[in-house]
Amino acid sequence: MTACVEGDVADTRVVVGLSGGVDSAVTALRLVEAGYQVEGLFMFNWSEDEAGRCQAADDFDDAAAVCDVLDIPLHRADFSHEYKTRVFRYFLDSYAAGRTPNPDVLCNREIKFDAFLHHARRLGADWIATGHYARLVHDERGTRLLRGADPAKDQSYFLAAVPMAALERTLFPLGDLPKTDVRAMARRAGLPVHDKPDSTGVCFIGERDFEGFLRQYLSGRAGPVRVAGGPLAGRVIGEHAGLIYYTIGQRRGLGLGGVPGAAQAPWYVADKDLGSDTLWVTQDAAHPALMETRLTTAAPHWLGPAPALPLRCAAQVRYRQRAIACRVTAQDSGLAVQFDHPPRAIAPGQYAVFYDGDHCLGSAEIVTAGAPAPLQSATA
Ligand SMILES: Nc1ncnc2c1ncn2[C@@H]1O[C@H](COP(=O)(O)OP(=O)(O)OP(=O)(O)O)[C@@H](O)[C@H]1O
């Protein structure tokens, strides 16, 4: 990696978010190799855990082992209070309101690029760095967030709500690398976490059963499961334990096998009617409710000067979906987005992230999907 900031790198102090995983270990490695003054900072964001198992303590030990090999200091900070009040509270409120929140977007905005950044600055950091797969260009035109070079790992979607002032002080040293190279670099440098598996799932839930986790905090209201459209339109085919446990487009965990008169095909959540507590399901993967071409959002967050509206660009409505060409207009204090082709299963609570090619322009939380499809009419 060549130095990507102006000035003498030897005098430039970078605090790296070290999670105990391979990505942040190689982030620190690349910065050390480029000649920066590097220090690690491990943050604790979640204090409780099942059966006394404390994953964070193990991860901290791994981060410490990486720092030993790289011969850099490691700091630690506890942001579990900030995480509870600024991420987890919102996460629960959003589920309680029937939405599908994105805690990773919130965690980046509120913790990694706010609480963490401020702590690092107090430690004397000129820059912070993380192992995110995205690229930041800092030049005379300012700072721009670009997709990571490895399309399978690109994390710009999760970074699109971060304040610009934070990105202006941030380096993503892995943004130009494929993941396979990162593991190979870790192995070559003798980093003890080189074969540690990637973390999956929402950070504080990990591999646990999602519905079971949510039940500890929120109790749902039971209601009917009804068929949206097709030969069984309107028929009640089961009972659900609470709309809050489901998301639009969800396929797994519906427990709807063997419905008399229905094909042996998967069921999808088509809609959630909070008024009647009805979960609408369909076996038609292309049901109109899953193929809306319009959404509205809350107030947008632009990564740079607000663009003139209407705007032609592409928008992505979930992490692992392609961005789709669209026209963005102002609507009330938010935006209305009209897609050229339907994205799959737009879910309120997730984010619409706007791109011009690889350049991430900004984001806005989705409020509504489409003109609400009157699914009841499909029962006629
Ligand atoms: N507990 C933590 N303490 C400090 N930094 C963290 C922590 N968790 C994540 N980060 C930083 O945020 C980056 C992205 O987090 P994410 O959870 O997506 O990591 P990841 O892809 O599993 O990376 P890693 O392999 O480094 O764990 C990490 O690479 C790291 O720089």
The ligand as a MOL file (V3000), in Angstrom:
LIG
                    3D

  0  0  0     0  0            999 V3000
M  V30 BEGIN CTAB
M  V30 COUNTS 31 33 0 0 0
M  V30 BEGIN ATOM
M  V30 1 N -14.8980 -4.7200 18.2730 0
M  V30 2 C -14.2620 -3.9410 17.3840 0
M  V30 3 N -13.2710 -3.1110 17.8000 0
M  V30 4 C -12.6180 -2.3040 16.9380 0
M  V30 5 N -12.9040 -2.2480 15.6260 0
M  V30 6 C -13.8790 -3.0310 15.1510 0
M  V30 7 C -14.6240 -3.9160 15.9930 0
M  V30 8 N -15.5270 -4.5700 15.2390 0
M  V30 9 C -15.3540 -4.1300 13.9760 0
M  V30 10 N -14.3720 -3.2000 13.9060 0
M  V30 11 C -13.8540 -2.5050 12.7120 0
M  V30 12 O -14.8670 -2.4110 11.7230 0
M  V30 13 C -14.4400 -3.1200 10.5390 0
M  V30 14 C -15.6230 -3.7370 9.8430 0
M  V30 15 O -16.3760 -4.4890 10.7650 0
M  V30 16 P -17.0770 -5.8420 10.3380 0
M  V30 17 O -17.8530 -6.3220 11.5070 0
M  V30 18 O -17.7220 -5.6450 9.0270 0
M  V30 19 O -15.7560 -6.6750 10.2570 0
M  V30 20 P -15.2730 -7.9450 9.5580 0
M  V30 21 O -15.4670 -7.9040 8.0810 0
M  V30 22 O -15.7350 -9.1340 10.3310 0
M  V30 23 O -13.7390 -7.6010 9.8230 0
M  V30 24 P -12.7090 -8.3050 10.7610 0
M  V30 25 O -12.2090 -9.4690 9.9480 0
M  V30 26 O -11.6630 -7.2510 10.9860 0
M  V30 27 O -13.4420 -8.7000 12.0240 0
M  V30 28 C -13.4160 -4.1210 11.0470 0
M  V30 29 O -12.5460 -4.5330 10.0160 0
M  V30 30 C -12.7090 -3.3160 12.1150 0
M  V30 31 O -11.7660 -2.4190 11.5640 0
M  V30 END ATOM
M  V30 BEGIN BOND
M  V30 1 1 1 2
M  V30 2 1 2 3
M  V30 3 2 2 7
M  V30 4 2 3 4
M  V30 5 1 4 5
M  V30 6 2 5 6
M  V30 7 1 6 7
M  V30 8 1 6 10
M  V30 9 1 7 8
M  V30 10 2 8 9
M  V30 11 1 9 10
M  V30 12 1 10 11
M  V30 13 1 11 12
M  V30 14 1 11 30
M  V30 15 1 12 13
M  V30 16 1 13 14
M  V30 17 1 13 28
M  V30 18 1 14 15
M  V30 19 1 15 16
M  V30 20 2 16 17
M  V30 21 1 16 18
M  V30 22 1 16 19
M  V30 23 1 19 20
M  V30 24 2 20 21
M  V30 25 1 20 22
M  V30 26 1 20 23
M  V30 27 1 23 24
M  V30 28 2 24 25
M  V30 29 1 24 26
M  V30 30 1 24 27
M  V30 31 1 28 29
M  V30 32 1 28 30
M  V30 33 1 30 31
M  V30 END BOND
M  V30 END CTAB
M  END
